[in-house]
Amino acid sequence: MMGAGGVGARAGFEEIAVGFDDSERGRDAVRLAELLARTTGGRLVAVRVYPELSDPGGGVERERLRAELDSLLGEADLDVEPLVL
C-alpha cells in the first residue's frame, strides 16, 4: 500500500548521519549513506571521532575528513558535511 505521495515520494530523511573511519566497513557505510541521501534528497553528515584534535575547532581534521570523503565519493553533486568530534 502506497502512502499519499505515491511512487517517488521522499522517505522524509532530511539528514543522514554516518560514522566513518578509514576501514572497509567505514567506506561501505559512507557509500550506503550516499545512496540513501541521493534517493531521499537528504543531506549527508559524515562523523569521524579523533582521540585528540590538533586545534580546538578541529579544522585540520575536518579538512582531512573532507579530502577523504571527496576521494571516496568523487565529485558528487551532494550536500556533504564533515563533522569531527
N, C-alpha and C positions, 0 to 999 in steps of 0.2 A: 504494500500500500504506500503510495507516494504522498508526501506532505503537500501543503498548499502551493509550494514553489514548483513542484513537478521536476522533471528531468532538468539538470543543470542548476538547480538551486544550490546555493552555497551552504556548506555544512555549518557555518556560523563561527568558524575559527578566525579570530582577529589577530592573535599572536600564537605562534607555535614555538615553545622553548625546548631546546635540545642541549643536553650536556655533551661536551666534546673534549676528547683528549686525542692524542696522536696514535691511537691504536686502530686496528682494522674495524673493530666494533664501533668505535667513536666515529670513524669516517662513514660507516654504514648508517649510523644514526642520523648524521647530518644529511646524507643523501635521501633518506626516508623523510626527514623533516622538510627537505626541499620539495619533494614530491607533494607532500601534504599542503605546503604553503602555496605551491603553484595551483593545485587542484581547488583549494578553497579561497585563494586570493588573500591569504593571511600573510602576516609579517613573520619572518624567521628571526628568532633571538637565539644565538649560539652562546652558550655559557661555558666558560672554562675556569677551573679553580687552580690558582697558583699558590704554592705554600708560602711564598713571600713575594710581594710586589716591589719592583725597583723604585717606584715613586708612589706617593700617597694616592694619586688618581689612577694608577695602573696604566698610564699612557703607553709605555713601551710594550707591555704585554698585550694591550688592546690592539696596537698596530701589528704585533706579531700574529695575533689571532686573526686579524683582518687579512693578512697576507696568506695565512694557511687556508682560510675559507675561500679566498679568491682563487688559490691554486686548486682547491678541491672542486669548487663549483664553476670555475671558469668565469667568463664574462656574463654571468647570469643576470638577466633583467628581473631582479628580485630584491625586495626590501629586506636586507640582512643587517642585523645589529650584533656586533661582537660585544659581549659583556664579560668582564673579568671580575673574579672575586678572590 
